[in-house]
Amino acid sequence: MPSNKSVSDAPITQFVNCRILKDHQLQREDLWVREGKILNPEKLFFDEEGSADAQVDCHDSIIAPGFIDVQINGEAEPCSGTLHSVIPLFTLIANPSGPHFKDCSDEILCIVLWGGSESIRNWGVSLQQPDVGGFGGDRRPTSLALVGESPAENPPGAIVQRLNSPGSPLRGHSVANLSQAEEAVREGATFITHLFNAMLPFHHRDPGIVGLLTSDRVPTGRTVFYGMIADGIHTNPAALRIAHRAHPAGLVLVTDAITAMGLPPGRHTLGQQVIEIEGLNAYVAGTKTLSGSIATMDMCVRHFLQASGCTVEAALEAASLHPAQLLGISQQKGTLDYGADADFVLLDDSLDVKATYIAGEQVWEK
């Protein structure tokens, strides 16, 4: 509890009997939270002479930073699935049919625009004062973090300079060769969406966008991130292993989930499309054509761990730290460092989510 020397009268919660992901390792120590932030216990004890007002027994759970999903698809409705493991920081919507967007939170709307530069101008995209046409009512994103373009279709320098963006993603659906991709990175591009998907196949003379994972022309100190759908359907385990072993620091797990995520098996009408869910597959009804992913982020983490043979820490960071680094918010999100936002998940040893906390408050429990 706060003492006379305390900087705040707010209650302090101590999470005990847990293993927390910190400094790239699972460490057995307590987690202290006050006013939605993670506390440094040494400063609390010695500087403030404070103590906990409440304790939460985690029963030997793993505590990891809240997962951040930078690619969720949807048209005019928010996702139907229960995002029990994902901190609702933002939604990234990839919708080629038109500017019909609805966000899942009020913090950041992260949009990939699949059209060319004319579409960007028509929709009024601006990082300083985002104004996405057709967004609906008075709701507007407070920050537009990423805009996707193909370096093969538009000059990379013109794209990044026009948007005044600190980092735009390279569009995965692109026929860009490696030199075009490298130029885009030098101009500020930071993220490859849909690695391996709808892009030039790997060739020993020109590996295409995939070659960025081992390129020696990426500026010093820069990390190229890339999204992988590790649901066991969209990406072969061998492809996961190749990407991870080539460039582990850049791998960002994404669900690419459609609004059917979380719905039971059977037929469902989503907008104008009827889909049929069978197991982990979502098909266009009456066909075997995949409609999209229905994977949750914790499913992707578990599959990635099993398929890649990586450590538990690496699997968790691919869904938390790496996307936060991509977005430039790793001082507050994707980490359990002192002073960071107290957004985290409790997991068992099988990496099944047991509870989700946002700003230190429990918002979901299994």
ZALUMLO-417570 format. One line per 10 residues: number of its first residue (from 0); for each residue y negated, z, x negated of C-alpha. Coordinates in Angstrom, 1 decimal, padded with zeros to 4 digits. Each point is the difference from the previous one (the first is absolute). Example, Ala and Ser with C-alpha at 12.3 -4.5 7.8 and 13.67 -1.06 7.14 Angstrom:
BEGIN
0	004.5,007.8,-012.3 ~ -003.4,-000.7,-001.4
# end
This chain:
BEGIN
0	000.0,000.0,000.0 ~ -003.6,-000.5,-001.1 ~ -001.6,002.8,-002.1 ~ -003.6,001.0,-000.5 ~ 000.0,-002.5,-002.9 ~ 001.5,-002.8,002.1 ~ -001.9,-003.3,000.3 ~ 001.2,-000.3,003.6 ~ 001.1,002.1,002.9 ~ 002.4,-002.6,001.2
10	003.7,001.0,000.2 ~ 002.3,-000.8,-002.9 ~ 003.6,-001.2,000.6 ~ 002.7,000.3,-002.7 ~ 003.0,-002.3,000.2 ~ 002.9,001.7,-001.8 ~ 003.6,-000.8,-000.9 ~ -000.7,-003.7,-000.7 ~ 000.0,-002.7,-002.6 ~ -003.3,-001.9,-000.2
20	-000.5,-003.4,-001.5 ~ -002.7,000.4,-002.6 ~ -000.6,-001.8,-003.4 ~ 002.8,-002.4,000.8 ~ 002.6,002.8,000.2 ~ 001.4,002.3,002.7 ~ -001.1,003.5,-001.0 ~ 001.1,003.3,001.5 ~ -003.3,001.6,000.9 ~ -002.0,001.1,003.1
30	-002.6,-002.2,001.7 ~ -003.2,001.7,001.0 ~ -002.3,-001.5,002.7 ~ -003.4,000.9,001.4 ~ -002.4,-002.1,002.1 ~ 002.2,-003.0,-000.2 ~ 000.0,-000.1,-003.8 ~ 002.6,001.0,-002.7 ~ -001.1,003.1,-001.9 ~ 000.4,001.0,-003.6
40	001.8,003.4,000.2 ~ -001.3,001.2,-003.3 ~ -003.6,-000.4,001.1 ~ 000.9,001.6,003.3 ~ 001.6,003.0,-001.7 ~ -002.3,000.6,-002.9 ~ -003.4,-001.4,001.0 ~ 000.1,000.8,003.7 ~ 002.6,002.8,000.0 ~ 001.3,-001.5,003.2
50	003.5,-000.2,001.5 ~ 001.9,-001.8,002.8 ~ -000.7,000.7,003.6 ~ 003.3,-001.7,001.1 ~ 003.2,-001.2,-001.7 ~ 002.1,-002.9,001.0 ~ 003.7,000.1,-001.2 ~ 000.9,-003.6,-000.8 ~ 003.7,000.9,-000.4 ~ 000.4,-001.9,-003.3
60	-001.7,-003.1,001.3 ~ -001.6,-002.7,-002.1 ~ -003.8,-000.2,000.6 ~ -001.4,-003.5,-000.8 ~ -003.4,-001.5,000.7 ~ -000.3,-001.7,003.3 ~ 001.3,-003.5,000.1 ~ -002.6,-002.8,000.3 ~ 001.1,-003.3,001.5 ~ -002.4,-002.9,-000.9
70	001.8,-002.6,002.1 ~ 000.7,000.5,003.7 ~ -000.2,-003.0,002.4 ~ -001.3,000.1,003.5 ~ -002.1,-002.0,002.3 ~ -001.8,001.6,002.9 ~ 001.8,003.3,000.2 ~ 000.5,002.8,-002.6 ~ 003.5,000.5,-001.3 ~ 002.6,001.4,002.4
80	002.0,001.8,-002.6 ~ -000.4,003.6,-000.9 ~ -001.6,000.0,-003.4 ~ 001.4,003.4,-000.8 ~ 000.0,-000.4,-003.7 ~ -003.2,-002.0,-000.4 ~ -003.4,001.5,-000.4 ~ -002.2,-002.0,002.5 ~ -002.5,-001.1,-002.6 ~ -000.3,-003.6,001.2
90	001.9,-003.0,001.4 ~ 000.2,-003.3,-001.8 ~ 000.4,-002.7,002.6 ~ 001.3,-003.5,-001.0 ~ -000.6,-002.1,003.1 ~ -000.4,-003.7,-000.3 ~ -000.7,-000.6,003.6 ~ -003.4,001.4,000.3 ~ -002.3,003.0,-000.6 ~ 001.6,002.4,002.5
100	000.1,003.2,-001.8 ~ 000.4,003.6,001.0 ~ 000.0,002.8,-002.6 ~ 002.3,003.0,-000.1 ~ -002.7,002.3,-001.3 ~ -003.7,000.2,-000.5 ~ 000.0,000.1,-003.8 ~ 000.8,-003.4,-001.5 ~ 001.1,-003.2,001.6 ~ 001.6,-002.2,-002.7
110	000.4,-003.6,001.0 ~ 001.6,-003.0,-001.5 ~ -001.6,-003.2,001.1 ~ 002.5,-002.8,-000.1 ~ -002.5,-002.8,000.6 ~ -002.3,-001.7,-002.5 ~ -003.5,000.8,-001.1 ~ -001.5,-001.4,003.3 ~ 002.0,002.6,001.9 ~ -001.5,002.7,-002.2
120	-003.5,-001.1,000.7 ~ 000.6,-000.4,003.7 ~ 001.4,003.5,000.3 ~ -002.9,001.6,-001.9 ~ 002.0,001.8,-002.6 ~ -002.1,002.2,-002.2 ~ 001.0,003.0,-002.1 ~ -003.3,001.7,000.5 ~ -000.4,-000.5,003.8 ~ 003.3,-001.2,001.4
130	-000.3,-001.8,003.2 ~ 003.3,-001.6,001.2 ~ -000.5,-002.2,003.0 ~ 002.0,000.8,003.0 ~ 000.8,003.5,-001.2 ~ -000.8,001.4,003.4 ~ -002.7,002.3,001.5 ~ -001.9,002.2,-002.4 ~ 002.9,000.6,-002.3 ~ -000.6,-001.2,-003.5
140	001.8,000.7,-003.3 ~ -002.0,002.3,-002.3 ~ 001.3,-001.7,-003.1 ~ 001.7,-003.4,-000.6 ~ 002.2,000.5,-003.0 ~ 001.9,-003.2,-000.6 ~ -000.4,-003.6,000.9 ~ 002.9,-002.5,-000.7 ~ -000.4,-003.5,-001.2 ~ 002.1,-002.6,-001.7
150	-001.3,-001.0,-003.5 ~ 001.6,-003.4,000.5 ~ -002.1,-000.7,003.0 ~ -003.3,001.5,-001.0 ~ -001.7,000.5,-003.4 ~ 000.8,003.7,-000.9 ~ -003.5,000.6,-001.5 ~ -001.8,-001.2,003.1 ~ 002.2,002.1,002.2 ~ -000.5,003.3,-001.8
160	-003.7,-000.5,-000.7 ~ -000.8,-001.0,003.5 ~ 001.8,003.0,001.4 ~ -001.5,002.3,-002.7 ~ 003.4,001.7,000.0 ~ 001.2,002.4,-002.7 ~ 003.5,-001.5,000.5 ~ 001.5,-002.6,002.4 ~ 003.7,-000.6,000.4 ~ 001.6,-003.2,-001.0
170	001.5,-001.5,003.0 ~ 003.8,-000.1,-000.3 ~ 000.3,-003.0,002.2 ~ -001.3,-002.4,-002.6 ~ 000.9,-002.9,-002.2 ~ -002.2,001.3,-002.8 ~ 001.4,-000.5,-003.5 ~ -000.2,002.6,-002.7 ~ -003.2,-001.1,-001.6 ~ -001.8,000.0,003.4
180	001.4,003.5,000.7 ~ -001.2,001.2,-003.4 ~ -003.4,-001.4,000.6 ~ -000.1,001.9,003.4 ~ 000.9,003.2,-001.8 ~ -002.7,-000.5,-002.6 ~ -002.5,-000.4,002.9 ~ 001.1,003.3,001.6 ~ 003.1,-000.6,002.0 ~ 002.3,003.0,-000.1
190	002.8,-000.3,002.5 ~ 002.8,-002.5,000.7 ~ 001.2,000.1,003.6 ~ 003.6,-000.9,000.9 ~ 001.2,-000.5,-003.6 ~ 002.7,-002.8,000.0 ~ -000.8,-001.0,003.6 ~ -001.4,-003.5,000.8 ~ -001.2,-000.6,-003.5 ~ 001.0,-002.4,-002.8
200	003.6,000.8,-001.2 ~ 000.3,001.5,-003.4 ~ 000.3,-002.7,-002.7 ~ 000.4,000.4,-003.7 ~ -003.0,-002.3,-000.7 ~ -002.2,001.4,002.6 ~ 001.1,003.3,001.6 ~ -002.8,-000.1,002.6 ~ -001.5,003.1,001.5 ~ 003.1,002.0,-000.9
210	-000.9,-000.6,-003.7 ~ -002.9,002.4,000.4 ~ 002.4,002.9,-000.3 ~ 000.5,-000.7,-003.7 ~ -003.1,-002.1,-000.8 ~ -001.8,000.8,-003.2 ~ -003.3,-001.3,001.4 ~ -000.6,002.8,002.4 ~ -003.2,001.8,-001.3 ~ 000.6,003.2,-002.0
220	000.0,003.0,002.2 ~ 000.7,-001.9,003.2 ~ 003.1,000.4,002.1 ~ 001.2,-002.8,002.3 ~ 001.6,001.5,003.0 ~ 002.5,-001.7,002.2 ~ 001.5,000.8,003.4 ~ 003.8,000.1,000.6 ~ 001.8,000.4,003.4 ~ 002.9,002.1,-001.0
230	001.8,000.1,003.4 ~ 003.3,-001.5,-001.1 ~ -000.7,-003.2,002.0 ~ -003.2,-001.7,-001.3 ~ 000.7,000.5,-003.7 ~ 003.3,-000.3,-001.8 ~ 000.8,003.1,-002.2 ~ 000.2,-002.1,-003.1 ~ -003.6,-001.3,000.7 ~ -001.1,003.6,000.3
240	001.6,000.9,-003.3 ~ -001.5,-003.0,-001.8 ~ -003.6,000.9,001.2 ~ 000.3,003.7,-000.6 ~ 001.4,-000.3,-003.5 ~ -002.6,-002.7,-000.9 ~ -003.0,002.0,001.2 ~ 000.8,003.4,001.5 ~ -003.6,001.3,-000.1 ~ -001.1,-002.7,002.4
250	002.6,000.2,002.7 ~ -001.4,001.0,003.5 ~ 002.5,000.5,002.8 ~ -001.1,-001.5,003.3 ~ 001.7,-000.1,003.4 ~ -001.6,-003.2,001.3 ~ 001.1,001.5,003.3 ~ -000.8,-001.6,003.4 ~ -000.9,002.0,003.1 ~ 003.8,000.3,000.8
260	000.4,002.7,-002.6 ~ 001.4,003.1,001.6 ~ 001.2,-001.8,003.2 ~ 003.7,000.4,001.1 ~ 002.5,-002.9,-000.2 ~ -000.3,-002.6,002.7 ~ -002.6,-002.5,001.2 ~ -003.7,000.8,000.0 ~ -003.1,-002.0,000.9 ~ -002.7,000.3,-002.7
270	-003.0,-001.9,001.0 ~ 001.1,-003.5,000.9 ~ 003.3,000.2,-002.0 ~ 003.4,001.4,001.1 ~ 001.9,001.5,-002.9 ~ 003.5,001.5,-000.2 ~ 000.7,002.9,-002.3 ~ 003.5,000.2,-001.5 ~ 000.5,002.7,-002.5 ~ -002.8,-000.4,-002.6
280	-000.6,-003.6,001.0 ~ -002.7,-001.2,002.4 ~ 000.7,-003.5,001.2 ~ -001.9,-002.4,002.2 ~ 002.1,000.4,003.2 ~ 002.8,-002.4,000.4 ~ -000.1,-001.0,-003.7 ~ 000.9,001.3,-003.4 ~ -003.6,-000.6,-001.2 ~ -001.4,003.2,-001.5
290	-003.2,001.0,001.9 ~ -001.0,002.5,-002.7 ~ 000.9,003.3,-001.6 ~ 000.6,003.2,002.0 ~ 000.5,002.2,-003.0 ~ -001.8,003.3,-000.5 ~ -001.4,000.9,-003.3 ~ 002.5,002.8,-000.6 ~ 002.8,-002.5,000.6 ~ -001.5,-002.3,-002.6
300	-000.3,002.9,-002.5 ~ 003.7,000.9,000.4 ~ 001.1,-003.6,-000.3 ~ -002.1,-000.6,-003.0 ~ 001.4,003.0,-001.7 ~ 003.6,-001.1,000.6 ~ -000.6,-003.7,-000.7 ~ -002.1,000.4,-003.2 ~ 001.7,003.0,-001.6 ~ -003.4,001.4,-000.7
310	-000.8,003.7,000.0 ~ -000.9,002.0,003.2 ~ -003.5,000.4,-001.4 ~ -000.5,-003.7,-000.6 ~ 001.2,-000.8,003.6 ~ -002.4,002.5,001.5 ~ -003.0,-001.2,-002.2 ~ 000.6,-003.6,001.1 ~ -000.8,001.1,003.5 ~ -002.9,002.4,-000.8
320	-001.6,-000.1,-003.5 ~ 000.2,-003.7,-000.5 ~ -001.6,-001.1,003.3 ~ -002.7,002.6,-000.6 ~ -000.7,-001.4,-003.5 ~ -000.1,-003.5,001.5 ~ -002.7,001.1,002.4 ~ -001.9,002.1,-002.5 ~ 000.4,003.2,001.9 ~ 002.6,001.8,-002.3
330	-002.4,002.9,-000.6 ~ 000.4,001.0,003.6 ~ 003.2,-001.7,001.3 ~ 003.4,-000.6,-001.3 ~ 000.0,003.1,-002.2 ~ 000.4,003.7,000.1 ~ -002.4,000.8,-002.7 ~ -002.5,002.8,000.5 ~ -002.9,-001.0,002.1 ~ 001.8,-002.9,001.7
340	000.4,-000.3,003.8 ~ 002.9,002.1,001.3 ~ 001.8,-002.9,001.5 ~ 003.7,000.3,-000.7 ~ 003.6,-000.3,001.3 ~ 002.9,002.4,-000.3 ~ 003.3,-001.7,-000.7 ~ 003.6,001.1,-000.5 ~ 002.1,-001.1,-003.0 ~ 001.0,-003.2,001.8
350	-003.7,-000.8,000.4 ~ 000.1,000.3,003.8 ~ -003.4,001.2,001.2 ~ 000.0,003.5,001.4 ~ -003.7,000.5,000.7 ~ -003.4,-001.7,-000.5 ~ -003.3,001.8,-000.8 ~ -003.5,-001.4,000.1 ~ -002.8,002.0,-001.4 ~ 002.4,002.9,-000.4
360	000.9,000.0,003.8 ~ 003.5,-000.9,001.2 ~ -000.2,-003.1,002.2 ~ 003.7,-000.8,000.3 ~ 003.3,001.8,-000.4 ~ 003.5,-001.2,000.3
# end
